[in-house]
């Protein structure tokens, strides 16, 4: 009887959720690779409007888009090999002034599919508070 009671307590806890398993700790490099894989899958599936986080290497700097809302634009190459366009609203966030080809940039924003790899936008705060705030990180500084 003494051995049955502890077993019943453990089984009850498991059934009713009183004992939970700890979340595995993610390696930051593995997490970045997983996010890169998510983007590669979104591209393959033609999926848009998904919030994503990742990092990549600046492949090419493009001219700022100064029509309407101003955007700093550059291409990032991700670990998966996918190339994405970053369209960073510089009316709502600071421009990355010292950005160079070969630099690493981390991002958190919304992915929109296109046949060239896709666009990451909403890499800034939302002054209306209706969209998830995004960001870019470059050389230890966060732009949002």
Secondary structure, 3 states (H helix, E strand, C coil): CHHHHHHHHHHHHHHHCCCCCCCCCCCHHHHHHHHHHHHHHHHHHCCCCEEEEEEEEEEEECCCECCCCCEEEEEEEECCCCEEEEEEECCCCCCCCCCCCCCEEEEEEEEECCCCCCEEECCCCCCCCCCCCCEEEECCEEEC
